[in-house]
Amino acid sequence: MAAAFMLLSSYYMLNKRWPTFIIMFTVAMLCHPSALIGLLMLILVYRSTALVANKSKAKYIGLIIISGAVLLIAVNWVSIASWAINTVHILPSSFKYYITIFSTEQKDRLIGKQYFFDLGIANYIEVAFRIAIFFLIRKRLKNEKSFEATFLRNANTFNVLIYLFLFLIFKTSYIYRLTMYLDYLNIVSLSYGSTGMKNLRCTKTDALVLITTFAFFIIYYFIFGCHEVIPYKFVWN
């Protein structure tokens, strides 16, 4: 629910309807406090896209500042998160789970507890599908020049890079809790510019999108039962 409301908030962000954007973010936070992570990701992608679109030389200063901030957070994220939780209390105490997962060695994790997961074949299948969806979105948005399309393209790239980086470094599947707020934008990206239903026609890209996403659903959620979809029941059951 939190990710769904953050998807709505991204629409209002792109249209600069800030009061509604704030309302949607507030509702998302009421659903789950990790929406704050989604907000930071959306702002980062939005500001980066806006700076690149800016034709003045000042954009390079802004990009340097953003890059420096991201690097600073990446290096000191445990200290920053602990400070935000224990000192200024702007993050809920439940965020301590994230610190534990992403700051301990895999052999030292409490495998089997609520927030810890072993890596299995399903996780590597998910990575493969994420990469496939990444290229599908690049293909879908290839000839689109609007700010919205550029934002979606950048969000897709940032999302995949963050997921692969954290997956390879921390060896945990729990990173989807961080990237899901950008995952929901894939719904818009994969259907961007499609006129298949309107013109009663299906392009090769439309077919690839349908086949890939349906295969992902069947294999990842239905066959492997990931994210507690065990056993899966169809709507008529």
C-alpha positions in Angstrom: 0.0 0.0 0.0 2.8 2.4 0.9 4.5 1.8 -2.5 1.2 2.3 -4.3 0.6 5.7 -2.7 4.2 6.6 -3.5 3.5 5.7 -7.1 0.6 8.2 -7.0 2.8 10.8 -5.3 5.3 10.5 -8.2 2.6 11.5 -10.6 1.9 14.7 -8.6 5.6 15.3 -8.3 6.0 15.3 -12.0 3.1 17.6 -12.4 4.4 19.9 -9.6 1.1 19.5 -7.6 3.0 19.7 -4.4 0.1 19.9 -1.8 -1.4 16.6 -3.3 2.1 15.1 -3.4 2.6 15.8 0.3 -0.8 14.2 1.1 0.0 11.1 -0.9 3.4 10.8 0.8 1.8 11.3 4.2 -0.7 8.5 3.5 2.2 6.3 2.4 4.0 6.9 5.6 0.9 5.9 7.6 0.9 2.6 5.7 4.6 1.9 6.3 7.5 4.1 7.6 9.9 2.8 4.9 8.0 5.2 2.5 10.6 7.7 3.7 13.2 5.7 1.7 10.9 5.9 -1.3 10.6 9.6 -0.9 14.4 10.0 -0.9 14.8 7.9 -4.0 12.1 9.8 -5.9 13.6 13.2 -5.0 17.0 12.0 -6.0 15.9 10.8 -9.4 13.6 13.8 -9.9 16.3 16.4 -9.0 19.0 14.5 -11.1 16.7 14.5 -14.1 15.8 18.2 -13.7 19.5 19.1 -13.4 20.5 17.1 -16.5 17.6 18.8 -18.4 18.9 22.2 -17.3 21.0 23.8 -20.1 23.0 26.1 -17.8 26.4 25.3 -16.5 25.1 25.3 -12.9 23.7 21.9 -13.5 27.2 20.4 -13.1 27.5 21.9 -9.6 24.1 20.4 -8.7 25.1 17.0 -10.0 28.4 17.1 -8.1 26.5 18.0 -4.9 24.1 15.2 -5.4 26.8 12.7 -6.2 28.8 13.8 -3.1 25.7 13.4 -0.9 25.0 9.9 -2.3 28.6 8.9 -1.7 28.6 10.3 1.8 25.4 8.4 2.7 26.8 5.2 1.1 30.0 5.4 3.2 28.4 6.5 6.5 24.8 5.1 6.2 25.0 3.0 9.4 26.0 6.0 11.5 23.5 8.3 9.8 20.6 5.8 10.2 21.6 5.2 13.9 21.6 8.9 14.5 18.2 9.4 12.9 16.7 6.5 15.0 18.3 7.0 18.4 19.1 10.8 18.5 16.6 12.8 16.5 14.0 10.1 16.3 12.9 10.9 12.7 13.1 7.2 11.8 11.1 4.5 13.7 13.0 1.9 15.8 11.9 -0.8 13.3 14.6 0.5 11.0 17.1 -1.2 13.2 16.3 -4.3 11.3 17.6 -2.8 8.1 20.9 -1.9 9.9 21.3 -5.4 11.2 20.6 -7.0 7.8 22.9 -4.7 5.8 25.7 -4.3 8.3 26.4 -7.9 9.4 28.1 -10.8 7.7 25.8 -13.3 6.1 27.1 -16.1 8.4 26.2 -14.0 11.4 22.6 -13.3 10.4 19.7 -14.9 12.2 18.5 -16.9 9.2 14.9 -18.0 9.6 13.8 -15.0 11.6 11.2 -12.6 10.2 13.5 -10.2 8.4 16.3 -12.5 7.3 16.4 -14.7 4.2 18.8 -17.2 2.6 19.5 -16.7 -1.0 18.0 -19.4 -3.3 17.5 -20.0 -7.0 14.3 -17.9 -6.9 16.4 -14.8 -6.0 18.7 -15.3 -8.9 15.7 -15.8 -11.2 14.4 -12.5 -9.9 17.7 -10.8 -10.8 17.5 -12.2 -14.3 13.9 -10.9 -14.8 14.9 -7.5 -13.3 17.6 -7.2 -15.9 15.2 -8.3 -18.7 12.6 -5.8 -17.6 15.3 -3.1 -17.5 16.1 -3.6 -21.2 12.4 -3.8 -22.1 11.9 -0.4 -20.4 14.9 1.0 -22.3 13.4 -0.2 -25.5 10.0 1.2 -24.7 11.3 4.6 -23.8 14.1 4.7 -26.4 12.6 7.4 -28.7 10.7 9.3 -25.9 12.2 12.8 -25.2 9.8 14.2 -22.6 10.8 15.0 -19.1 8.4 12.3 -17.8 10.0 9.6 -20.0 13.5 10.7 -19.0 12.5 10.6 -15.3 11.1 7.0 -15.8 14.3 6.0 -17.7 16.5 7.3 -15.0 14.4 5.8 -12.2 14.7 2.4 -13.9 18.4 2.7 -14.3 18.9 3.9 -10.7 16.7 1.1 -9.4 18.5 -1.7 -11.2 21.9 -0.4 -10.2 21.0 -0.1 -6.6 19.4 -3.5 -6.5 22.3 -5.3 -8.2 24.9 -3.4 -6.0 23.2 -4.3 -2.8 22.4 -7.8 -3.9 26.0 -8.5 -4.7 27.5 -6.7 -1.7 25.1 -7.8 1.1 23.9 -11.2 -0.3 20.3 -10.7 0.8 17.0 -10.7 -1.0 15.6 -8.2 1.5 16.8 -5.3 -0.6 13.5 -5.4 -2.5 12.0 -3.6 0.5 14.3 -0.6 -0.5 13.8 -0.7 -4.2 10.1 -1.6 -4.5 9.2 2.1 -4.3 10.9 2.5 -7.7 9.7 -0.9 -8.9 6.1 0.4 -9.0 7.2 3.0 -11.6 7.8 0.0 -14.0 4.1 -0.3 -14.3 4.0 3.1 -16.0 7.3 2.6 -17.9 6.4 -0.8 -19.4 3.1 0.6 -20.7 4.4 4.0 -21.8 3.3 4.9 -25.3 1.5 1.6 -25.9 -1.6 1.9 -28.1 -2.3 -1.8 -28.3 -5.7 -1.7 -26.7 -6.7 1.5 -28.4 -5.9 0.4 -31.9 -6.6 -3.3 -31.3 -3.0 -4.2 -32.2 0.0 -5.6 -30.4 3.5 -4.6 -31.2 6.5 -6.8 -30.7 7.4 -4.7 -27.6 3.9 -5.1 -26.2 4.2 -8.9 -26.7 7.6 -9.0 -25.0 6.3 -7.0 -22.1 3.3 -9.3 -21.6 5.3 -12.5 -21.9 8.1 -11.4 -19.6 5.9 -10.0 -16.8 3.5 -13.0 -17.0 6.4 -15.4 -16.9 7.9 -13.5 -13.9 4.6 -13.8 -12.1 4.2 -17.5 -12.8 7.7 -18.5 -12.0 8.6 -16.2 -9.1 5.3 -16.0 -7.2 3.3 -19.0 -8.3 6.0 -21.8 -8.7 8.5 -20.6 -6.1 5.8 -19.0 -3.8 8.0 -16.0 -3.0 6.8 -13.3 -0.6 4.6 -15.7 1.2 2.4 -16.5 -1.8 2.1 -20.1 -0.5 -0.1 -21.7 -1.7 -1.2 -19.4 -4.5 -5.0 -19.3 -5.0 -6.5 -18.0 -8.2 -9.5 -15.6 -7.9 -12.0 -18.5 -8.6 -10.7 -20.7 -5.8 
